[in-house]
Amino acid sequence: MVILGESKGFPIVLRNKVALFFVLAISFLAYLLFTSSQSPIHYSWMIPVFPLISFVFILLFGFQDAERGGSIALCGVSFSSVFSLAVAYDLFVVGTANGSYVELSRVWFSGSTYSFEFGTYVDSLAALLLLVVGVVSYLVVLFAISYMDDQGDRRVRYFAEKSLFIAAMYGLVVANSFLLMFIFWELMGVCSYLLIGFWYEKPSAASAAKKAFLVTRVGDVFLLLGLVIMYNTFGTLRYSELFADPQILVNNLEEVKWATLCLFAGSVGKSAQFPLHVWLPDAMEGPTTVSALIHSSTMVKAGVFLVARSFPLIVHSPSTAIYIAATGAVTAIVAASMAMVMNDIKRVLAYSTISQLGYMFLALGAGAWAYWHSVEVGEDPGYSQGYMAGLLHLMNHAFFKALLFLGSGAVIHAVHTQDMREMGGLRKHMPITSATMGLSVLSIAGVPFFSGFWSKDEVLEAVHKNAAYEGIFGVLWFIAILTAGMTAFYMTRMWMMTFSGPSTRTVSTVTSSDDHSKTGNWVIKTEEIKSHAHEASPVMTIPLMVLASLAVFSGLSLVLGGGFATHVFYGEPHEAHGMVHWDIIDHILSSNLTYLSVAVGSTGIILGILFYKRGPDGSSAFSTKFVEETWILRITHTFLINRLYMSDLFNWFGMRTWDTIAQISDWFDRNVIDGIVNKVASLSMHFSNNARNITTGFTGHYASLTIGGLGALVLLTRIVMPIMGWSI
């Protein structure tokens, strides 16, 4: 059965399937609610089950028809998305949890002194992530059905791995304990390894997958150590038990500090924070749809989610809070600096993701410190502004960054290159893609009233407030405001290099012709190629348009009344549905900090347009000759384009380390493991040969052996053992 084909419109078969899956999902949910009289939040355990079932079905039946795998994956993610949205509505609007949480659990396994439970824990934080993952995962899978259409039978493996990853992410979000979260955390890491190395025949893809797996394992070791510290101190890893009595945490501040530092180290690896950020840019070797889901909206957000989930612990450790904020700020500016010089469109977005994740960590660290400080001075802390800002930016970033990755995938699919220097003029050929990506650029740049504006402003204000009490936050605020300007610049640069200019592009090709000036054995020939790029099919553009609307309006949740803003960002029950918080709008729009951030962002946008606007010949106004002739700029550019040589350092260190470990393992395997096995075998052969020598067939020989054995036994039991004081 053909799902997709060359069509000017939305393929009718796929259109019918999309509608059918949603109808089935809604009908199933309605049946459950009608027959059990329970709220949707009590069925949250089913959310990770649907994509897990899809994974199993794809493996069982997908290989019979390669196109069937996408349908099965879309069906599973449709059910999960419907249930996720229902749970979010149930908690944010209906207010089932009443400002708290709903926990459902069953005993997993137990012993005489311990037991571990398998269950779900849904509060405002989990519901927010369910909302984000539900929306983004569905749109990405829908986009991937068309994007991966040319991969043949590989699609079966792709959609199976994608379904398992989505199941792991959902499981991580709704887990009711750190232990269960860690299990899904590791499963997600395995899936990311498989998806990054999807084109495993490419050495670069295989290397990127291994690098991602090994680097994130560094953080995972610390995460596991943190869980050990918590269980050894508190005797439990369940959220409800750990967060129930803050006084227990106060009585064990030293253990809390080390446990939270280890948890944060785990987050550094998963969310690609400095210095463990080196794996994420290389992970762009995987399909663009993998980048859109895993490396912008879900997996890399797991580290932020872990810090937010551990917030009740971190607020009791101000040093951990400062480490989180400082790491986030350093990561934000370092990654932004490298994004400014990259020419690969996916690498620009990768470093942008790292930078924006740093923003989230900065906000959460500032929030945790502010919470601790308010307790110290005797104020009612409530939920801090930093916590709210970090979660708001997490949600906003998931939408506009998923859009940017999917949009870049559409561009790459059309022009068959990732080098922005070989693009240009695509605005005329891909109007929907250019417009939607343009809206996302404006959002991430913090243009007023776009979603990124609201969250960026809240992050900057939260950090600035702490500066009055702790000097380091003044430095971190300056780094954050500078990063905001750099972000606006490099995102504008990306859009201008990709979409502006004439509808032709210059491509450098290598040939061996002797008719041109030679460089060694090769000749560099430059030819102008008419771009035949065209807009993607509706299967790909519709997800772009949906995400574009979210990139524009999702930030308004901050100022809209009702349960969403108050419940998620302030931890309060829902109230005042449909009202607008005009006081928040007035505060933001009248703040000098807002004016400053808008001015910095506007400067970045203007410079990006001036420097990288393509002329009639396709060249940009910015000349690399100026950089090459200025020694400080040349050195800086060299360090940035080579990613501060950190990737090389990690590769060298990793190769030396793993080569040494491999040599030791090889020696141990050959001399210890094989040695023991071979020795046992040789001893067996020795005894067998000796035993064979006594099988002579002579009755007298056997009789003498029997008599000798009995004599030795009598000697041992009657003489030797009594002398030694032994008894039988």
MOVENUR-V918736 format. One record per backbone hydrogen bond with DSSP energy under -0.5 kcal/mol. CO is the residue of the C=O (numbers start at 1). NH is the residue of the N-H. E is the energy in kcal/mol with one decimal. If there is no record, write none. Layout:
CO & NH & E
CO & NH & E
//
This chain:
1 & 3 & -0.5
3 & 14 & -0.6
5 & 7 & -0.7
11 & 15 & -2.9
12 & 16 & -2.3
13 & 17 & -1.8
14 & 18 & -2.8
15 & 19 & -2.0
16 & 20 & -2.5
17 & 21 & -2.9
18 & 22 & -1.8
19 & 23 & -2.4
20 & 24 & -2.6
21 & 25 & -2.4
22 & 26 & -2.7
23 & 27 & -2.5
24 & 28 & -2.5
25 & 29 & -2.4
26 & 30 & -2.6
27 & 31 & -2.4
28 & 32 & -2.2
29 & 33 & -2.4
30 & 34 & -2.5
31 & 35 & -2.4
32 & 36 & -1.9
33 & 37 & -1.6
39 & 42 & -1.6
40 & 43 & -2.1
41 & 44 & -1.2
43 & 46 & -1.6
44 & 47 & -1.3
46 & 50 & -1.6
47 & 51 & -0.7
48 & 52 & -1.2
49 & 53 & -2.5
50 & 54 & -2.2
51 & 55 & -2.3
52 & 56 & -1.8
53 & 57 & -2.7
54 & 58 & -2.7
55 & 59 & -1.8
56 & 60 & -1.8
57 & 61 & -3.1
57 & 62 & -0.7
58 & 62 & -1.8
58 & 63 & -0.5
61 & 64 & -0.9
62 & 65 & -1.2
65 & 68 & -1.6
65 & 69 & -0.6
66 & 69 & -0.8
67 & 71 & -1.0
68 & 72 & -2.4
69 & 73 & -2.4
70 & 74 & -2.5
71 & 75 & -2.2
72 & 76 & -2.3
73 & 77 & -2.5
74 & 78 & -1.8
75 & 79 & -2.0
76 & 80 & -2.1
77 & 81 & -2.5
78 & 82 & -2.4
79 & 83 & -2.3
80 & 84 & -2.5
81 & 85 & -2.7
82 & 86 & -2.1
83 & 87 & -2.4
84 & 88 & -2.5
85 & 89 & -2.5
86 & 90 & -2.5
87 & 91 & -2.2
88 & 92 & -3.1
89 & 93 & -2.0
89 & 94 & -2.0
90 & 95 & -0.9
90 & 96 & -2.1
95 & 98 & -0.8
97 & 100 & -1.2
102 & 122 & -2.5
104 & 120 & -2.9
106 & 118 & -3.3
109 & 116 & -3.0
114 & 111 & -3.5
116 & 108 & -3.4
116 & 109 & -1.4
117 & 119 & -0.6
118 & 106 & -1.8
119 & 176 & -1.1
120 & 104 & -2.0
121 & 123 & -0.6
122 & 102 & -2.1
123 & 127 & -2.7
124 & 128 & -2.0
125 & 129 & -2.0
126 & 130 & -2.5
127 & 131 & -2.2
128 & 132 & -2.2
129 & 133 & -3.1
130 & 134 & -2.5
131 & 135 & -2.0
132 & 136 & -2.6
133 & 137 & -2.4
134 & 138 & -1.2
135 & 139 & -2.0
136 & 140 & -2.6
137 & 141 & -2.3
138 & 142 & -2.3
139 & 143 & -2.4
140 & 144 & -2.7
141 & 145 & -1.3
142 & 146 & -0.7
143 & 146 & -0.7
143 & 147 & -2.3
144 & 148 & -2.9
146 & 149 & -1.5
148 & 151 & -1.8
149 & 152 & -0.5
151 & 154 & -1.8
152 & 155 & -1.6
153 & 156 & -1.3
153 & 157 & -0.7
154 & 158 & -2.4
155 & 159 & -2.9
156 & 160 & -1.8
157 & 161 & -2.4
158 & 162 & -2.5
159 & 163 & -2.2
160 & 164 & -2.1
161 & 165 & -2.1
162 & 166 & -2.3
163 & 167 & -2.2
164 & 168 & -2.2
165 & 169 & -2.5
166 & 170 & -2.5
167 & 171 & -2.5
168 & 172 & -2.3
169 & 173 & -1.8
170 & 174 & -2.1
171 & 175 & -1.0
174 & 121 & -2.4
176 & 239 & -1.7
177 & 181 & -2.2
178 & 182 & -2.2
179 & 183 & -1.7
180 & 184 & -1.9
181 & 185 & -2.3
182 & 186 & -2.2
183 & 187 & -2.1
184 & 188 & -2.4
185 & 189 & -1.4
186 & 190 & -2.0
187 & 191 & -2.2
188 & 192 & -2.3
189 & 193 & -1.8
190 & 194 & -1.9
191 & 195 & -2.5
192 & 196 & -2.8
193 & 197 & -1.7
195 & 198 & -1.4
197 & 200 & -0.5
198 & 200 & -1.4
199 & 202 & -2.0
201 & 203 & -0.6
202 & 206 & -2.4
203 & 207 & -2.5
204 & 208 & -2.2
205 & 209 & -2.3
206 & 210 & -2.0
207 & 211 & -2.5
208 & 212 & -2.6
209 & 213 & -2.2
210 & 214 & -2.7
211 & 215 & -2.6
212 & 216 & -2.0
213 & 217 & -1.2
214 & 218 & -1.0
215 & 218 & -0.7
215 & 219 & -1.0
216 & 220 & -1.9
217 & 221 & -1.9
218 & 222 & -1.1
219 & 223 & -2.1
220 & 224 & -2.6
221 & 225 & -2.0
222 & 226 & -2.4
223 & 227 & -2.0
224 & 228 & -2.0
225 & 229 & -2.3
226 & 230 & -2.3
227 & 231 & -2.6
228 & 232 & -2.5
229 & 233 & -1.8
230 & 234 & -3.2
230 & 235 & -0.5
231 & 235 & -1.7
237 & 178 & -2.6
238 & 242 & -2.4
239 & 243 & -2.7
241 & 245 & -0.5
244 & 246 & -0.5
245 & 248 & -1.1
245 & 249 & -0.8
246 & 250 & -2.1
247 & 251 & -2.0
249 & 252 & -1.2
250 & 253 & -0.8
252 & 256 & -2.3
253 & 257 & -2.4
254 & 258 & -2.0
255 & 259 & -2.5
256 & 260 & -2.7
257 & 261 & -2.1
258 & 262 & -1.9
259 & 263 & -2.3
260 & 264 & -2.5
261 & 265 & -2.1
262 & 266 & -1.9
263 & 267 & -1.8
264 & 268 & -2.2
265 & 269 & -1.5
266 & 270 & -1.9
267 & 271 & -2.8
268 & 273 & -2.5
269 & 272 & -0.9
273 & 276 & -1.9
275 & 278 & -0.5
277 & 280 & -1.0
277 & 281 & -0.6
278 & 282 & -0.7
279 & 283 & -1.3
281 & 284 & -1.3
282 & 285 & -1.6
283 & 286 & -1.6
287 & 290 & -1.0
287 & 291 & -1.6
288 & 292 & -2.6
289 & 293 & -1.6
290 & 294 & -2.7
290 & 295 & -0.9
291 & 295 & -0.5
293 & 297 & -0.6
293 & 298 & -1.5
294 & 300 & -1.7
298 & 301 & -1.1
298 & 302 & -0.6
299 & 302 & -1.9
300 & 304 & -0.6
301 & 305 & -2.8
302 & 306 & -2.5
303 & 307 & -2.0
304 & 308 & -2.6
305 & 309 & -3.0
306 & 310 & -2.0
308 & 311 & -1.1
310 & 313 & -1.8
310 & 314 & -2.4
311 & 315 & -2.1
313 & 316 & -1.5
314 & 317 & -2.3
317 & 321 & -1.8
318 & 322 & -2.1
319 & 323 & -2.3
320 & 324 & -2.4
321 & 325 & -2.3
322 & 326 & -3.0
323 & 327 & -2.5
324 & 328 & -2.2
325 & 329 & -2.2
326 & 330 & -2.6
327 & 331 & -2.5
328 & 332 & -2.3
329 & 333 & -2.0
330 & 334 & -2.3
331 & 335 & -2.5
332 & 336 & -1.8
333 & 337 & -2.0
334 & 338 & -1.6
335 & 339 & -2.1
336 & 340 & -1.2
338 & 341 & -1.1
338 & 342 & -0.9
343 & 345 & -0.6
343 & 420 & -3.1
344 & 348 & -2.2
345 & 349 & -1.7
346 & 350 & -2.0
347 & 351 & -2.6
348 & 352 & -2.0
349 & 353 & -2.3
350 & 354 & -2.1
351 & 355 & -2.4
352 & 356 & -2.6
353 & 357 & -2.4
354 & 358 & -1.8
355 & 359 & -1.5
356 & 360 & -1.7
357 & 361 & -2.3
358 & 362 & -2.6
359 & 363 & -2.2
360 & 364 & -2.5
361 & 365 & -2.8
362 & 366 & -2.4
363 & 367 & -2.4
364 & 368 & -2.6
365 & 369 & -2.2
366 & 370 & -2.3
367 & 371 & -2.3
368 & 372 & -2.2
369 & 373 & -2.7
370 & 374 & -2.3
371 & 375 & -1.6
372 & 376 & -2.1
373 & 377 & -2.0
374 & 379 & -3.3
375 & 378 & -1.0
379 & 381 & -0.8
382 & 384 & -0.6
384 & 388 & -1.7
385 & 389 & -2.9
386 & 390 & -2.6
387 & 391 & -2.0
388 & 392 & -2.4
389 & 393 & -2.5
390 & 394 & -1.8
391 & 395 & -2.1
392 & 396 & -2.6
393 & 397 & -2.8
394 & 398 & -1.7
395 & 399 & -1.4
396 & 400 & -2.2
397 & 401 & -2.5
398 & 402 & -1.3
399 & 403 & -1.8
400 & 404 & -1.8
401 & 405 & -2.4
402 & 406 & -2.5
403 & 407 & -2.9
404 & 408 & -2.4
405 & 409 & -2.1
406 & 410 & -2.1
407 & 411 & -2.1
408 & 412 & -2.9
409 & 413 & -2.5
410 & 414 & -1.2
411 & 415 & -2.6
412 & 416 & -2.4
418 & 345 & -2.7
418 & 420 & -0.6
419 & 422 & -1.6
420 & 423 & -1.4
425 & 428 & -0.8
425 & 429 & -0.5
426 & 430 & -3.0
429 & 535 & -0.7
430 & 434 & -2.6
431 & 435 & -2.2
432 & 436 & -2.6
433 & 437 & -2.4
434 & 438 & -1.8
435 & 439 & -2.1
436 & 440 & -1.9
437 & 441 & -2.3
438 & 442 & -2.2
439 & 443 & -1.8
440 & 444 & -2.6
441 & 445 & -1.9
442 & 447 & -2.3
443 & 446 & -1.2
447 & 450 & -1.9
450 & 453 & -1.1
450 & 454 & -1.0
451 & 455 & -1.4
452 & 456 & -2.4
453 & 457 & -2.1
454 & 458 & -1.7
455 & 459 & -2.2
456 & 460 & -2.3
457 & 461 & -2.2
458 & 462 & -2.3
459 & 463 & -2.1
460 & 464 & -2.3
461 & 465 & -2.2
462 & 466 & -1.1
463 & 467 & -0.9
464 & 468 & -0.5
465 & 468 & -1.0
466 & 469 & -1.8
466 & 470 & -2.4
470 & 473 & -1.5
471 & 474 & -1.6
471 & 475 & -1.0
472 & 476 & -2.2
473 & 477 & -2.2
474 & 478 & -1.9
475 & 479 & -2.2
476 & 480 & -2.3
477 & 481 & -2.6
478 & 482 & -2.1
479 & 483 & -2.4
480 & 484 & -1.8
481 & 485 & -1.4
482 & 486 & -2.0
483 & 487 & -2.7
484 & 488 & -1.9
485 & 489 & -1.8
486 & 490 & -2.7
487 & 491 & -2.0
488 & 492 & -1.6
489 & 493 & -2.6
490 & 494 & -2.1
491 & 495 & -2.0
492 & 496 & -2.8
493 & 497 & -2.5
494 & 498 & -1.5
495 & 499 & -2.9
495 & 500 & -0.6
496 & 500 & -1.4
498 & 424 & -1.5
498 & 426 & -1.0
499 & 427 & -1.7
500 & 425 & -2.6
503 & 531 & -1.0
505 & 529 & -2.0
507 & 509 & -0.6
507 & 527 & -1.6
509 & 525 & -2.3
511 & 523 & -2.5
513 & 516 & -0.5
517 & 524 & -0.5
519 & 522 & -1.7
522 & 519 & -3.6
523 & 511 & -2.4
523 & 525 & -0.7
525 & 509 & -2.3
525 & 527 & -0.5
527 & 507 & -1.8
527 & 529 & -0.6
529 & 505 & -1.6
537 & 540 & -1.9
537 & 541 & -2.1
538 & 542 & -2.5
540 & 544 & -0.9
541 & 545 & -2.3
542 & 546 & -2.3
543 & 547 & -2.4
544 & 548 & -2.1
545 & 549 & -1.9
546 & 550 & -1.7
547 & 551 & -2.6
548 & 552 & -1.3
549 & 553 & -2.2
550 & 554 & -2.5
551 & 451 & -1.3
553 & 556 & -1.7
554 & 557 & -1.7
555 & 558 & -1.7
556 & 559 & -1.1
556 & 560 & -1.8
559 & 581 & -3.9
562 & 566 & -1.1
563 & 567 & -2.7
564 & 568 & -2.4
564 & 569 & -0.5
565 & 569 & -1.9
565 & 570 & -0.5
566 & 570 & -1.0
566 & 572 & -2.2
567 & 571 & -0.7
575 & 562 & -1.2
576 & 562 & -0.5
576 & 579 & -1.5
579 & 561 & -4.7
580 & 582 & -1.9
581 & 584 & -0.6
581 & 585 & -1.8
582 & 586 & -2.9
583 & 587 & -2.2
584 & 588 & -2.6
585 & 589 & -2.7
586 & 590 & -1.2
588 & 591 & -1.0
591 & 595 & -1.8
592 & 596 & -2.3
593 & 597 & -2.6
594 & 598 & -2.6
595 & 599 & -2.2
596 & 600 & -2.6
597 & 601 & -2.6
598 & 602 & -2.7
599 & 603 & -2.1
600 & 604 & -2.0
601 & 605 & -2.1
602 & 606 & -2.7
603 & 607 & -2.6
604 & 608 & -2.1
605 & 609 & -2.1
606 & 610 & -2.6
607 & 611 & -2.6
608 & 612 & -1.8
609 & 613 & -1.1
611 & 622 & -2.7
613 & 621 & -0.7
615 & 502 & -0.7
615 & 618 & -2.0
619 & 615 & -3.3
622 & 624 & -0.5
623 & 626 & -0.7
623 & 627 & -0.7
624 & 628 & -2.3
625 & 629 & -2.0
626 & 630 & -0.9
627 & 630 & -0.5
629 & 631 & -0.7
630 & 634 & -2.9
631 & 635 & -2.5
632 & 636 & -2.2
633 & 637 & -2.9
634 & 638 & -2.2
635 & 639 & -2.3
636 & 640 & -2.4
637 & 641 & -3.0
638 & 642 & -1.4
639 & 644 & -4.0
640 & 643 & -1.9
642 & 645 & -1.7
643 & 646 & -1.7
643 & 647 & -0.5
645 & 649 & -2.2
646 & 650 & -3.0
647 & 651 & -2.6
648 & 652 & -3.0
649 & 653 & -3.1
650 & 654 & -3.2
651 & 655 & -2.9
652 & 656 & -2.8
653 & 657 & -3.0
654 & 658 & -3.3
655 & 659 & -2.4
656 & 660 & -2.1
657 & 661 & -2.6
658 & 662 & -2.5
659 & 663 & -2.5
660 & 664 & -2.5
661 & 665 & -2.7
662 & 666 & -2.6
663 & 667 & -2.6
664 & 668 & -2.7
665 & 669 & -2.6
666 & 670 & -2.7
667 & 671 & -3.1
668 & 672 & -2.0
668 & 673 & -2.0
669 & 674 & -3.2
672 & 676 & -2.6
673 & 677 & -2.3
674 & 678 & -3.2
675 & 679 & -2.4
676 & 680 & -2.6
677 & 681 & -2.2
678 & 682 & -2.7
679 & 683 & -2.7
680 & 684 & -2.2
681 & 685 & -2.5
682 & 686 & -2.5
683 & 687 & -2.8
684 & 688 & -2.4
685 & 689 & -2.6
686 & 690 & -2.3
687 & 691 & -2.9
688 & 692 & -2.2
689 & 693 & -1.4
690 & 694 & -0.9
691 & 694 & -0.6
691 & 695 & -0.5
692 & 695 & -0.7
694 & 696 & -1.7
698 & 702 & -1.9
699 & 703 & -2.4
700 & 704 & -2.4
701 & 705 & -2.0
702 & 706 & -2.2
703 & 707 & -2.7
704 & 708 & -2.6
705 & 709 & -2.4
706 & 710 & -2.4
707 & 711 & -2.2
708 & 712 & -2.3
709 & 713 & -2.2
710 & 714 & -2.3
711 & 715 & -2.6
712 & 716 & -2.2
713 & 717 & -2.4
714 & 718 & -2.6
715 & 719 & -1.3
715 & 720 & -2.3
716 & 721 & -2.4
719 & 723 & -1.7
720 & 724 & -2.1
721 & 725 & -0.8
721 & 726 & -2.4
722 & 725 & -0.6
//
